[in-house]
Amino acid sequence: MDPGVIAVIGTTGVGKSNLSIQLAKELDGEVINGDALQVYKGLDIITNKMPVDEREGVAHHLMDFLPMDQEYSVLDFKADALGLIETIHERKHMPVVVGGTHYYIQSLLWRDTLLDTKKNVGTLSEAQKQEQSYANEKFLRDSDTATLYKKLQEVDPIMANKWHENDRRKITRSLQVFFETGECQSDLIKKQHALPDSERLRMPTCIFWVYSAPDVLNARLDARVDAMVKGGLFEEIQGMRKSVGPNTDYERGIWQAIGYKEFDPYFTAVEEAIRSNQPTDTVELEKLKSECTETMKTRTRQYAKRQVLWIRNKLLPLCREKEVKIYLLDATSLNTWKENVGNVAVNIAKSFFSGDDLPDAEGLNQYAKEMLTAQRDLDAVSALESWEKKECEICTSMQRIMHEKYTQQGSTTTIDPAEELPPIIIHGPTSWEQHLKSKMHRKMRTNKAEMERDGANWWYFKAQEYKKRKREGTLNQEVEIVGGVGKGMDVGVLSDEEKSGGGGGGEEPLSKVRRTSAGEESMSDNNKSDEKSS
């Protein structure tokens, strides 16, 4: 068999680094970091680096080398990792790639037309190239989301149709592809999926997915956050805050690390207290610190769930299509780690690269069959070309009727009375099916039927119901919404792309379209860029 590579994937806090060290020791290997944030110098706690004294003498690459003020893209990782793999093979060693930035690892293992295509800039001089690149970056940075979306509609209408008009991150990514390659992202996706199987996978690859049952993992993640706080997390965050520049983009680079933004309210309050010569050990500040800690725990759990979604919805279909073996290892119990994870992985890796018979991946443990079933097919080209946006006429008409009625009555609303509410647009077939089953749609459908039945009396009946429930103390948010549009109403649902793991999934809703005080739709997204979709 040609020289290959071992990949270790899985959620944060599940023990990937421990397995990578064991595999490297048993197979004479070297570890290549595949985590987007562990490339930064220092910041060992907030990025959860394996301590040097726990690496057992195993060589680690692409870790702890990048200054805080620089960025490291998937293109940088791919180029560096491929060069390292070649060098490690020359030493007759086994490369073990490990990390939770699964988009990075996927781009390394499979050829990606989006990443491998370079723009033909013709006769442009180096100065002209830099000027053009700067102009594009400035346009993406300074333009509002509506302008970016209009530009995407011009250069790549297929991708514009797929993304929500307020999903700035995905719109920007599609425009970046166009600016950097000179080709539409949708065209590159079609080219990528037209490649023969033999040309897609770069080298023989054995993939291990270290997995833990969610309830057990969540408890570990919560405990790890507490340990990080006690172990020096605050000192690292304070050091990061001193390095913040006027143009710092908190959605890029090291600033995306879970913990930095989550503790911003606490440190901002502490700094204000210091400037005002006030004590910093008050009950209010301690309460704020506890709230920020809980927020960090929530974000960490959400991130872990997104990582699982990415594997199941992005990586597994690709493995299945190209007949690439991926083995799920049950790391739920730490007491049986050696038997269920370490020894199993070592034996499979040795058999894989020696050409011996391999065990059935789905029969390896109790979680394998369920989790190794891809949640959707990979036919990305067909899905892209058939992608539809649908307007829910029932929800649109009812919200507009209610909006007009209550603004006429002088009801307080966060929406400009002179502005007509935009239509309720649902993105993708899965989201459409989910919307039809949602509480909001069912309520609007019921309201519409009652209104058609009762005519003008419907408003009287609703007003009486509202007053009665208010007296009884049973008034909830749902009735508030019926009583006046704009009081916390969701005006959209997760798109199929969000649920697929390319930026969606989580314990709490991760990305919903909500109406802001300005009457505009905005995307709220807790996603970290580790799992950015192409």
LUMSENU-895784 format. One record per residue (C-alpha): x, y, z. Coordinates in nm, 3 decimals. Layout:
N
X|Y|Z .
...
This chain:
534
0.000|0.000|0.000 .
0.117|0.353|-0.075 .
0.220|0.570|0.221 .
-0.089|0.694|0.395 .
-0.213|0.890|0.690 .
-0.417|0.835|1.007 .
-0.681|1.095|1.093 .
-0.829|1.131|1.443 .
-1.149|1.335|1.458 .
-1.423|1.401|1.712 .
-1.567|1.664|1.940 .
-1.378|1.890|2.174 .
-1.291|1.730|2.509 .
-1.333|1.370|2.395 .
-0.969|1.257|2.408 .
-0.845|1.290|2.049 .
-0.499|1.407|2.154 .
-0.451|1.109|2.387 .
-0.534|0.867|2.107 .
-0.307|1.044|1.859 .
-0.012|1.005|2.097 .
-0.083|0.636|2.151 .
-0.110|0.575|1.775 .
0.210|0.769|1.709 .
0.401|0.570|1.971 .
0.276|0.233|1.843 .
0.319|0.306|1.471 .
0.634|0.519|1.480 .
0.436|0.829|1.395 .
0.439|1.206|1.427 .
0.136|1.420|1.511 .
0.010|1.700|1.285 .
-0.226|1.941|1.458 .
-0.556|1.990|1.276 .
-0.711|2.244|1.514 .
-0.747|2.597|1.377 .
-0.677|2.768|1.710 .
-0.396|2.556|1.849 .
-0.163|2.700|1.586 .
-0.134|3.020|1.796 .
0.158|3.082|2.028 .
0.082|3.052|2.397 .
-0.287|3.060|2.495 .
-0.259|2.693|2.592 .
-0.567|2.703|2.819 .
-0.825|2.875|2.599 .
-0.722|2.660|2.300 .
-0.695|2.339|2.508 .
-0.349|2.235|2.391 .
-0.204|1.908|2.514 .
0.069|2.007|2.767 .
0.422|1.938|2.642 .
0.500|1.710|2.936 .
0.201|1.491|2.843 .
0.304|1.439|2.481 .
0.538|1.157|2.581 .
0.815|1.271|2.349 .
0.600|1.244|2.034 .
0.678|1.512|1.774 .
0.392|1.761|1.722 .
0.372|1.986|1.415 .
0.167|2.296|1.322 .
0.113|2.382|1.686 .
0.206|2.687|1.892 .
0.383|2.885|1.620 .
0.158|3.169|1.495 .
0.149|3.520|1.650 .
-0.186|3.630|1.788 .
-0.233|3.910|1.535 .
-0.206|3.683|1.231 .
-0.461|3.458|1.063 .
-0.422|3.100|0.946 .
-0.654|2.983|0.670 .
-0.751|2.639|0.545 .
-0.529|2.707|0.243 .
-0.232|2.767|0.474 .
-0.309|2.449|0.666 .
-0.345|2.236|0.354 .
-0.015|2.353|0.208 .
0.176|2.316|0.535 .
0.025|1.979|0.625 .
0.086|1.827|0.280 .
0.449|1.935|0.298 .
0.485|1.783|0.644 .
0.323|1.456|0.538 .
0.573|1.422|0.254 .
0.862|1.489|0.493 .
0.730|1.245|0.753 .
0.690|0.977|0.485 .
1.051|1.034|0.380 .
1.149|0.955|0.738 .
0.947|0.631|0.709 .
0.717|0.756|0.984 .
0.337|0.762|1.002 .
0.158|1.101|0.993 .
-0.123|1.121|1.250 .
-0.349|1.421|1.184 .
-0.564|1.513|1.483 .
-0.804|1.797|1.550 .
-1.160|1.915|1.574 .
-1.150|2.156|1.280 .
-1.298|1.896|1.052 .
-1.312|2.128|0.752 .
-0.934|2.153|0.767 .
-0.888|1.778|0.786 .
-1.140|1.714|0.510 .
-0.960|1.958|0.278 .
-0.633|1.778|0.351 .
-0.758|1.425|0.281 .
-0.966|1.504|-0.028 .
-0.882|1.722|-0.324 .
-1.103|2.026|-0.316 .
-1.158|2.226|-0.632 .
-1.260|2.525|-0.423 .
-0.921|2.526|-0.252 .
-0.702|2.402|-0.535 .
-0.814|2.655|-0.799 .
-0.610|2.971|-0.832 .
-0.721|3.279|-1.021 .
-0.557|3.349|-1.353 .
-0.451|3.709|-1.307 .
-0.295|3.737|-1.651 .
-0.036|4.011|-1.685 .
-0.108|4.191|-1.359 .
0.202|4.304|-1.174 .
0.257|4.209|-0.811 .
0.161|4.560|-0.704 .
-0.161|4.540|-0.908 .
-0.243|4.200|-0.754 .
-0.199|4.339|-0.404 .
-0.407|4.646|-0.490 .
-0.686|4.428|-0.628 .
-0.674|4.199|-0.325 .
-0.690|4.498|-0.089 .
-0.987|4.644|-0.276 .
-1.175|4.314|-0.256 .
-1.103|4.278|0.116 .
-1.217|4.635|0.179 .
-1.537|4.573|-0.015 .
-1.614|4.260|0.186 .
-1.526|4.428|0.515 .
-1.696|4.766|0.470 .
-2.007|4.685|0.266 .
-2.336|4.615|0.437 .
-2.490|4.271|0.403 .
-2.750|4.385|0.148 .
-2.476|4.515|-0.083 .
-2.279|4.193|-0.050 .
-2.587|3.987|-0.126 .
-2.666|4.196|-0.435 .
-2.310|4.143|-0.557 .
-2.339|3.768|-0.503 .
-2.665|3.765|-0.699 .
-2.473|3.921|-0.988 .
-2.169|3.690|-0.988 .
-2.317|3.362|-0.859 .
-2.699|3.357|-0.852 .
-2.709|2.985|-0.764 .
-2.522|3.037|-0.435 .
-2.718|3.357|-0.370 .
-3.036|3.155|-0.399 .
-2.905|2.906|-0.144 .
-2.791|3.148|0.127 .
-3.022|3.360|0.338 .
-2.993|3.723|0.239 .
-2.877|3.814|0.592 .
-2.627|3.530|0.638 .
-2.324|3.754|0.599 .
-2.067|3.483|0.674 .
-2.177|3.249|0.396 .
-2.236|3.533|0.147 .
-1.887|3.663|0.218 .
-1.735|3.316|0.176 .
-1.897|3.274|-0.167 .
-1.772|3.616|-0.276 .
-1.423|3.536|-0.148 .
-1.418|3.223|-0.363 .
-1.513|3.431|-0.666 .
-1.256|3.703|-0.596 .
-0.977|3.453|-0.526 .
-1.042|3.210|-0.812 .
-1.226|3.413|-1.072 .
-1.493|3.140|-1.084 .
-1.834|3.098|-0.926 .
-1.842|2.879|-0.618 .
-2.135|2.684|-0.765 .
-1.931|2.603|-1.078 .
-1.637|2.487|-0.869 .
-1.862|2.260|-0.663 .
-1.984|2.097|-0.985 .
-1.625|2.048|-1.105 .
-1.524|1.904|-0.771 .
-1.794|1.638|-0.775 .
-1.710|1.548|-1.135 .
-1.359|1.435|-1.037 .
-1.299|1.058|-1.064 .
-1.284|0.877|-0.731 .
-0.917|0.795|-0.789 .
-0.836|1.165|-0.806 .
-1.034|1.279|-0.503 .
-0.870|1.102|-0.209 .
-0.508|1.215|-0.185 .
-0.369|0.907|-0.010 .
-0.474|0.590|0.177 .
-0.646|0.710|0.492 .
-0.766|0.540|0.809 .
-1.006|0.765|1.003 .
-1.089|0.724|1.372 .
-1.385|0.909|1.520 .
-1.349|0.933|1.899 .
-1.705|0.953|2.031 .
-1.876|0.990|2.367 .
-2.244|0.978|2.458 .
-2.366|1.341|2.472 .
-2.484|1.340|2.834 .
-2.149|1.210|2.957 .
-1.954|1.441|2.727 .
-2.151|1.748|2.835 .
-2.069|1.683|3.199 .
-1.700|1.652|3.110 .
-1.710|1.974|2.909 .
-1.871|2.164|3.197 .
-1.607|2.033|3.436 .
-1.333|2.127|3.191 .
-1.456|2.487|3.174 .
-1.442|2.507|3.555 .
-1.088|2.365|3.545 .
-0.988|2.619|3.278 .
-1.114|2.906|3.494 .
-0.916|2.778|3.792 .
-0.611|2.700|3.580 .
-0.541|3.047|3.439 .
-0.802|3.119|3.172 .
-0.861|3.470|3.304 .
-0.494|3.560|3.279 .
-0.490|3.449|2.913 .
-0.802|3.648|2.831 .
-0.659|3.957|2.999 .
-0.346|3.920|2.788 .
-0.559|3.888|2.474 .
-0.757|4.200|2.565 .
-0.434|4.400|2.584 .
-0.356|4.294|2.226 .
-0.687|4.402|2.077 .
-0.637|4.651|1.795 .
-0.881|4.906|1.649 .
-0.953|4.679|1.350 .
-0.979|4.350|1.537 .
-1.238|4.119|1.381 .
-1.381|3.902|1.657 .
-1.513|3.649|1.406 .
-1.167|3.561|1.276 .
-0.842|3.418|1.402 .
-0.778|3.352|1.769 .
-1.057|3.589|1.874 .
-1.311|3.319|1.791 .
-1.187|3.099|2.075 .
-1.474|3.001|2.303 .
-1.428|3.195|2.625 .
-1.298|3.524|2.494 .
-1.628|3.682|2.392 .
-1.822|3.492|2.655 .
-1.631|3.663|2.938 .
-1.627|4.007|2.775 .
-1.915|4.143|2.988 .
-1.734|4.043|3.307 .
-1.396|4.190|3.215 .
-1.556|4.506|3.077 .
-1.734|4.554|3.412 .
-1.414|4.484|3.607 .
-1.215|4.733|3.399 .
-1.485|4.996|3.448 .
-1.479|4.936|3.825 .
-1.100|4.980|3.830 .
-1.123|5.306|3.635 .
-1.384|5.431|3.881 .
-1.183|5.320|4.185 .
-1.461|5.078|4.279 .
-1.411|4.733|4.437 .
-1.383|4.436|4.199 .
-1.502|4.169|4.443 .
-1.864|4.272|4.470 .
-2.158|4.032|4.470 .
-2.275|4.176|4.137 .
-1.941|4.106|3.967 .
-1.928|3.754|4.109 .
-2.276|3.692|3.976 .
-2.173|3.825|3.635 .
-1.867|3.599|3.636 .
-2.087|3.298|3.711 .
-2.324|3.393|3.430 .
-2.034|3.425|3.185 .
-1.901|3.087|3.296 .
-2.237|2.929|3.224 .
-2.245|3.097|2.884 .
-1.904|2.951|2.803 .
-2.027|2.606|2.905 .
-2.331|2.643|2.682 .
-2.121|2.758|2.385 .
-1.884|2.466|2.436 .
-2.167|2.213|2.438 .
-2.315|2.374|2.128 .
-1.981|2.358|1.951 .
-1.942|1.990|2.034 .
-2.282|1.916|1.887 .
-2.198|2.109|1.570 .
-1.882|1.904|1.536 .
-2.088|1.584|1.543 .
-2.327|1.729|1.286 .
-2.037|1.817|1.057 .
-1.902|1.463|1.072 .
-2.240|1.302|1.008 .
-2.358|1.543|0.738 .
-2.038|1.641|0.560 .
-1.770|1.382|0.622 .
-1.966|1.056|0.644 .
-2.144|1.096|0.308 .
-1.808|1.168|0.147 .
-1.654|0.859|0.306 .
-1.947|0.647|0.198 .
-1.938|0.775|-0.159 .
-1.564|0.710|-0.191 .
-1.563|0.391|0.020 .
-1.330|0.536|0.280 .
-1.322|0.350|0.611 .
-1.410|0.545|0.924 .
-1.416|0.376|1.265 .
-1.612|0.512|1.560 .
-1.445|0.444|1.896 .
-1.655|0.450|2.213 .
-1.486|0.687|2.459 .
-1.790|0.727|2.683 .
-1.629|0.547|2.977 .
-1.282|0.658|3.080 .
-1.244|0.335|3.278 .
-1.246|0.130|2.957 .
-1.048|0.372|2.742 .
-0.762|0.132|2.683 .
-0.988|-0.156|2.576 .
-1.248|0.042|2.379 .
-1.037|0.316|2.224 .
-0.657|0.284|2.238 .
-0.605|-0.087|2.172 .
-0.885|-0.105|1.915 .
-0.746|0.187|1.715 .
-0.390|0.056|1.717 .
-0.498|-0.291|1.596 .
-0.716|-0.150|1.320 .
-0.445|0.091|1.201 .
-0.185|-0.186|1.185 .
-0.424|-0.410|0.990 .
-0.521|-0.126|0.757 .
-0.170|-0.040|0.649 .
-0.054|-0.403|0.628 .
-0.348|-0.500|0.408 .
-0.500|-0.746|0.657 .
-0.872|-0.804|0.707 .
-1.053|-0.524|0.888 .
-1.342|-0.544|1.134 .
-1.693|-0.432|1.042 .
-1.702|-0.062|1.129 .
-2.073|-0.059|1.217 .
-2.039|-0.357|1.451 .
-1.750|-0.218|1.651 .
-1.958|-0.095|1.948 .
-2.309|0.007|2.056 .
-2.291|0.356|1.901 .
-2.122|0.273|1.571 .
-2.421|0.161|1.363 .
-2.639|0.457|1.461 .
-2.377|0.730|1.435 .
-2.205|0.602|1.120 .
-2.527|0.635|0.926 .
-2.501|0.956|0.726 .
-2.797|1.186|0.786 .
-2.819|1.289|0.423 .
-2.686|1.193|0.083 .
-2.393|1.377|-0.066 .
-2.546|1.466|-0.403 .
-2.444|1.828|-0.352 .
-2.475|1.924|-0.717 .
-2.837|1.809|-0.747 .
-2.921|1.968|-0.413 .
-2.758|2.294|-0.519 .
-2.937|2.312|-0.851 .
-3.277|2.217|-0.705 .
-3.250|2.438|-0.396 .
-3.566|2.639|-0.341 .
-3.676|2.928|-0.128 .
-4.045|2.916|-0.043 .
-4.269|3.186|0.094 .
-4.518|3.077|0.358 .
-4.821|3.269|0.239 .
-5.022|3.188|0.553 .
-4.761|3.326|0.795 .
-4.683|3.623|0.572 .
-5.045|3.730|0.530 .
-5.136|3.680|0.896 .
-4.836|3.873|1.026 .
-4.911|4.161|0.790 .
-5.278|4.166|0.892 .
-5.187|4.168|1.262 .
-4.917|4.428|1.212 .
-5.155|4.662|1.033 .
-5.431|4.609|1.290 .
-5.221|4.672|1.598 .
-5.031|4.971|1.458 .
-5.370|5.129|1.375 .
-5.468|5.080|1.739 .
-5.150|5.245|1.857 .
-4.998|4.928|2.000 .
-4.630|4.957|2.088 .
-4.419|4.751|1.850 .
-4.051|4.731|1.763 .
-4.139|4.747|1.393 .
-4.178|5.070|1.196 .
-4.555|5.108|1.137 .
-4.490|5.254|0.791 .
-4.290|4.950|0.685 .
-4.463|4.653|0.528 .
-4.343|4.330|0.680 .
-4.127|4.128|0.443 .
-4.250|3.782|0.343 .
-4.166|3.477|0.551 .
-3.909|3.293|0.339 .
-3.803|2.937|0.420 .
-3.473|2.803|0.283 .
-3.453|2.446|0.158 .
-3.690|2.146|0.159 .
-3.602|2.022|0.507 .
-3.658|2.363|0.661 .
-3.989|2.390|0.477 .
-4.111|2.063|0.624 .
-3.997|2.173|0.968 .
-4.167|2.509|0.932 .
-4.500|2.344|0.845 .
-4.478|2.150|1.174 .
-4.364|2.449|1.380 .
-4.572|2.607|1.656 .
-4.562|2.946|1.483 .
-4.703|2.813|1.154 .
-4.970|2.602|1.322 .
-5.079|2.903|1.528 .
-5.097|3.127|1.222 .
-5.289|2.861|1.031 .
-5.541|2.833|1.316 .
-5.573|3.211|1.339 .
-5.639|3.235|0.967 .
-5.910|2.968|0.978 .
-6.077|3.133|1.279 .
-6.060|3.475|1.115 .
-6.222|3.345|0.798 .
-6.493|3.180|1.010 .
-6.564|3.464|1.257 .
-6.494|3.768|1.042 .
-6.466|4.096|1.232 .
-6.568|3.923|1.558 .
-6.235|3.737|1.562 .
-6.053|4.046|1.691 .
-6.305|4.083|1.974 .
-6.273|3.718|2.074 .
-5.892|3.743|2.079 .
-5.901|4.061|2.286 .
-6.127|3.894|2.543 .
-5.905|3.586|2.553 .
-5.598|3.806|2.605 .
-5.758|3.997|2.896 .
-5.884|3.677|3.060 .
-5.549|3.502|3.050 .
-5.372|3.817|3.168 .
-5.601|3.827|3.474 .
-5.538|3.458|3.541 .
-5.163|3.497|3.506 .
-5.149|3.234|3.230 .
-5.039|3.473|2.959 .
-4.731|3.342|2.785 .
-4.509|3.453|2.500 .
-4.725|3.274|2.245 .
-5.030|3.487|2.337 .
-4.813|3.798|2.341 .
-4.719|3.721|1.984 .
-5.082|3.675|1.882 .
-5.162|4.002|2.054 .
-4.903|4.203|1.867 .
-4.646|4.132|1.602 .
-4.288|4.219|1.678 .
-4.267|4.102|2.040 .
-4.003|3.837|2.005 .
-4.146|3.660|1.703 .
-3.924|3.433|1.499 .
-3.967|3.516|1.131 .
-3.766|3.226|0.996 .
-3.621|2.887|1.079 .
-3.292|2.712|1.041 .
-3.192|2.650|0.681 .
-3.093|2.304|0.565 .
-2.730|2.418|0.551 .
-2.740|2.526|0.916 .
-2.883|2.189|1.022 .
-2.625|2.005|0.813 .
-2.333|2.107|1.032 .
-2.196|2.377|0.807 .
-2.273|2.621|1.071 .
-2.577|2.490|1.249 .
-2.688|2.250|1.524 .
-2.664|2.287|1.898 .
-2.850|2.237|2.223 .
-3.009|2.576|2.198 .
-3.116|2.729|1.861 .
-2.795|2.837|1.692 .
-2.902|3.049|1.403 .
-3.247|3.200|1.377 .
-3.368|3.497|1.181 .
-3.518|3.748|1.421 .
-3.662|4.094|1.375 .
-3.452|4.364|1.538 .
-3.562|4.695|1.680 .
-3.489|4.857|1.345 .
-3.736|4.627|1.178 .
-3.464|4.443|0.988 .
-3.388|4.075|0.983 .
-3.056|3.971|1.131 .
-2.873|3.645|1.179 .
-2.768|3.547|1.531 .
-2.507|3.276|1.505 .
-2.302|3.124|1.784 .
-2.101|2.923|1.536 .
-1.723|2.938|1.560 .
-1.535|2.944|1.238 .
-1.376|2.607|1.295 .
-1.652|2.448|1.095 .
-1.705|2.700|0.820 .
-1.857|2.547|0.514 .
-1.717|2.612|0.172 .
